[in-house]
Amino acid sequence: MKVRVLYFARLREAVGMDMEEIEFPGDKATIAALLDVLRKRGGIWAKEAGVDSGNRLAVNQQLAGLITALQDGDEVAMFPPVTGG
């Protein structure tokens, strides 16, 4: 199973890419599993994919939580929280 991960704003600059495809064995995965794959890369990935990073995730343009299931071909967006005044 493959998902496309999109990185936005400060995250795009921090990780040095705007998009990548990540493949999971089998046909089931969750947002938590995706974050675990990213964290295991270490360095900036460990920080930005941490559950306490404050970053938001969306699956197919719908906000998602850690238990959100992923399907083959899903698009996962990862973006920092937006602040305004």
Buried (B, 14 or more C-beta within 10 A) or exposed (E): BEBEBBBBEEBBEBBEEEEEEBEBEEEEBBBEBBBEBBBEEEEEBEEBBEEEBEBBBBBEEEEBEEEBEBEEEBEBBBBBEEEEE
